[in-house]
Amino acid sequence: MIDSITKRLIGFWEENVIKGIEPSIDGSDATKKFLNAHYNEEGLNEITLSNHFDELIESKKQLKETEKS
């Protein structure tokens, strides 16, 4: 059992701490508390962007296609 925990700790250290990769969301209470503290309900409101943004997105798509050619 200790070997199993040690392997997980080493994996966490190498992947998440050294490489700086955030751990995946696991549904634990700690994760839930973190998300609630950092992304409260204010951030859940939907906004509508102007048509100008649709044009910008389309231009970006066209530029990417041009780069591929």
Sequence and secondary structure as in RCSB ss.txt:
>XXXX:A:sequence
MIDSITKRLIGFWEENVIKGIEPSIDGSDATKKFLNAHYNEEGLNEITLSNHFDELIESKKQLKETEKS
>XXXX:A:secstr
 HHHHHHHHHHHIIIIIIS         HHHHHHHHHHS GGGG      HHHHHHHHHHHHHHHHHH 
